C-alpha cells in the first residue's frame, strides 16, 4: 500500500455516520439544551388563510419565443425538468413571503 496515498485519502470506518455521531455525542457528555416550545414564546403569530399564500404566474409561451425555446427540447416537447425548476423557485419564494 502506498503510504502517501493512505495519508491523503484516509479509509472510511465501517461504522455508519449516525453511529459515529451518537458515539461522539455520548463521549462529550455535554447535556443537550432544552428545546424551546414555540407556543410558550413571546412571539405573537398572525392568523393567515390560504389566500395569503396564493400566487399565480403565467409563462407566456405564445408571445415570448425565447421563453418557448428555453422550455422546449428539440422535438418540441415541454422540458419537465425546467418546469419543475421554475416550480421549485416559486415554492422558495412563497416560503420566504410566508415566513415574513
Residue pairs with C-beta under 8 A, 6 or more apart in sequence:
13 20
48 98
52 98
53 94
53 97
53 98
55 90
55 93
55 94
55 97
57 90
59 67
59 71
59 86
60 67
61 67
61 68
61 71
62 68
70 82
71 78
71 79
71 82
71 83
72 78
72 79
73 79
